[in-house]
Amino acid sequence: MKIIYLVSQIFQIIALLLDLIAYHFSTKKKIFFISSVGCVFTILHFLLLGAYSGVAAKTITLFRNAFIAKKEDNKKYDNKMFIIIFVVIYIIFGAITYTSLYSIIPTIIALLYFALVWNGRELRVKGASFLCSILWIIYNIFIMSYAGILANTILFISTGIALYNEIRKQNKKELK
């Protein structure tokens, strides 16, 4: 059992490294691609810990990110029907994986992030990640994932820096 826990923590550290890289890219497409690879490692992390609400939310997120990236290239996917479909899927899987109050945290995070990034620019994507990392810290405390707590604390700081730099960059453009 200890080896499974250790492997889960290693997977989360790999996901952290990928996420640290992702949020320093300037386009939403690149952010989503690198973040999606990290998401696979986070899914494995949650799976090994038996944190199935995290597995469900992150698995749907993987498809959601691919869909949003596709939507950027093809505006026919920019339709409110798809928003409703993803919200319903998140809620259904949140209900299926419900075990306690803390198990709804991943669903809340996923819905919040989804609402903020659907048509958001890079600044909004980084801001959403900044906010959601706080909630992931709380979830990781409940599932006793030390690597998850560490990863999301570092992501909170890193994304905060990326967000700050993006705001500064935009402010400089406005001053010109």
C-alpha angles and dihedrals in degrees: 000000000000092000091054090051091049092049090049090054092049090052090053092051090052089050089050092054091050092047091050088056095042101060093052093064116099101223128068091225093058092043091053094046097052091038090053092056088051089047090062090058091047090052089053089047093053092042092056090049093050089240094145097169087059090047091051096046093046094045091053088045090056090057092040092055091050090049093049091049089051090047089058089061098039118039093196086080090057091094131131089229089071091051089055092047093053093045091051092048092050092049094047093050091042088056093045093052095041112130103146142347093280091054090071092061094087091051091050090048093048093049093046093048092045092052092051099045105038093097099000127129123232092277091056092046091053091046091051091050090049092054096042093051088068090056092047089055089057092048092048090052089057094048091043096237107156092183089051092052091047093044095051093044089054091044090051090055095040095046089046089056092047090048092049091049091049091051091049091049091051092047090053090052091051092051092055 
